[in-house]
């Protein structure tokens, strides 16, 4: 993701391939997910990315606050890590956060989550 920083305010300019194309000297390219260490800076960057995608959803639909599924490749989480990820989703504008710790997320698991 590319972020334009203006003093204390930071604004996402682009995410993904588009982010690499921006060559503005006042913008910085970040990769906040690899590895995701539980640090304040990573939390804020990841939160901004989720907020960006939630804003895109809201502009195209009637979502007020979406349910967020975080699908992690880890096999287990400590209570502190679990709290970190849940707070990340809630701080980003989600109304509910579900964490999946499996290799593959099955369709019936998604249906169960969305039928709530």
C-alpha positions in Angstrom: 0.0 0.0 0.0 1.1 3.6 -0.6 0.4 6.1 2.0 0.7 9.9 1.7 1.8 11.4 5.0 0.9 15.0 5.8 2.0 15.8 9.3 0.1 13.6 11.7 -2.5 12.6 9.0 -1.9 9.7 6.7 -4.1 8.8 3.7 -4.0 5.6 1.6 -3.4 6.5 -2.0 -3.4 2.9 -3.4 -3.3 -0.7 -2.5 -1.8 -3.7 -4.4 -0.3 -3.3 -7.8 -1.4 0.3 -8.1 0.6 1.2 -5.0 3.9 0.2 -6.6 3.2 2.5 -9.6 3.1 5.7 -7.5 6.4 7.5 -7.5 5.4 10.5 -5.5 8.3 11.6 -3.2 5.9 12.5 -0.4 4.4 9.0 -0.3 5.7 5.8 1.2 5.2 2.2 0.1 4.4 -0.2 3.0 3.9 -3.9 3.4 2.4 -4.2 6.8 1.5 -7.9 6.8 4.8 -9.7 6.4 5.5 -10.5 9.1 2.7 -9.1 11.1 4.3 -8.3 14.4 2.1 -7.0 17.2 3.4 -3.4 17.2 1.6 -0.1 17.2 2.8 0.9 13.7 1.7 -2.4 12.1 -1.7 -2.2 13.9 -2.3 1.3 12.5 -1.2 0.4 9.0 -3.3 -2.8 8.9 -6.2 -0.9 10.3 -5.9 1.7 7.6 -5.9 -1.0 4.9 -9.0 -2.6 6.4 -10.7 0.9 6.7 -9.8 1.5 3.0 -11.5 -1.7 1.9 -14.5 -1.2 4.2 -14.9 2.4 2.7 -14.9 0.9 -0.8 -17.6 -1.6 0.3 -19.7 1.1 1.8 -19.5 3.2 -1.3 -20.9 0.3 -3.4 -23.5 -1.1 -1.1 -25.7 -0.5 1.9 -23.3 -2.0 4.4 -23.2 -0.1 7.7 -20.5 -2.1 9.5 -19.4 -5.4 8.0 -18.6 -8.7 9.7 -14.9 -9.3 9.2 -13.3 -12.7 8.7 -9.6 -12.9 9.4 -8.2 -16.1 7.9 -4.8 -16.7 9.3 -2.3 -19.4 8.3 -1.3 -19.9 11.9 -2.3 -23.1 13.7 -2.8 -21.4 17.1 -2.9 -17.9 18.7 -2.2 -16.7 22.2 -4.9 -14.8 24.0 -2.9 -11.6 23.3 -2.6 -12.3 19.6 -6.3 -13.1 19.4 -7.2 -9.9 21.1 -4.8 -8.0 18.8 -6.6 -9.3 15.7 -10.1 -8.7 17.1 -9.3 -5.2 18.1 -7.7 -4.6 14.6 -11.0 -5.6 12.9 -13.2 -3.6 15.3 -11.0 -0.5 15.1 -11.2 -0.7 11.3 -15.0 -0.4 11.4 -16.2 -4.0 11.6 -19.1 -4.9 13.8 -17.9 -8.4 14.4 -14.6 -10.2 13.9 -14.2 -13.9 13.4 -10.8 -15.5 13.3 -10.2 -18.7 11.3 -7.0 -20.7 11.9 -7.3 -23.4 9.3 -5.4 -24.1 6.1 -8.5 -23.7 4.0 -11.8 -22.0 4.7 -14.8 -24.1 3.6 -18.0 -22.7 2.0 -20.2 -24.2 4.7 -18.1 -22.4 7.4 -18.7 -19.1 5.5 -22.4 -19.8 5.2 -22.6 -20.4 9.0 -20.9 -17.1 9.6 -23.1 -15.1 7.3 -26.3 -16.7 8.4 -26.0 -15.0 11.8 
